[in-house]
Amino acid sequence: MKIAYGMNRTEKQFRAAGVEADKFYLDNKMSGMRERLDMMIAAGKGVTVVVLSLADFGTGKAQQKAIRAVKATGAKLEVAGDGLPASVGGRPSGTEWPSDEALDKALIIWDALPAPQALAMIEKDLGVKTNRNHMNHQRRKRARAKLNSK
C-alpha cells in the first residue's frame, strides 16, 4: 500500500511527480497537522509513505522527529519529485513595485494602519497586491539597508 503526505500540497502535484497513492494526506495552515496524525496511524509494515520533499515534515529537529516516527511504524519512506519544499509565505511571485517611491508610500501606509486596512489601501492606491509577510520583509530589508549605509 502506498500513501502520500504533503504540507501545502495538492494531489495534482503528486500526480505530476508520477506518484500514484492509495490515499493522500494533505495538510495546510488551516488543518494544522491533523492529516499527518492520520497518516501516522495508517502507516505500518508494508506501507510506503511518499513525500515530495522532506521539508513537508518541517525543518530541523521537527523534521528528524517526524522521519523517525514514520520509520518507527515500520513504514518505508520515499521522496518523490524534485525534493523542493512547497512555496509558502514570503513575497508573492510576480509582484513588482512600480517604483521605490511607491514602496516608500506602501511602507508608510503599512506602519500607519492595521494590516487588513493597510493591505486594502496599498492595493487600491498603488495597484499592488501584497501580503503581511512581504510587507514585513520589505520593512526589515529597508531597516538593514539604513543600518549598513551608516
Secondary structure, DSSP 8 states (H G I E B T S, - for coil): -EEEEEES--HHHHHHTT---SEEEEE-TTTTTHHHHHHHHH--TT-EEEES-GGGG-SHHHHHHHHHHHHHTT-EEEE-TT------SSS-TT---S-HHHHHHHHHHHHHS-HHHHHHHHHHHH-----HHHHHHHHHHHHHHHHHH-
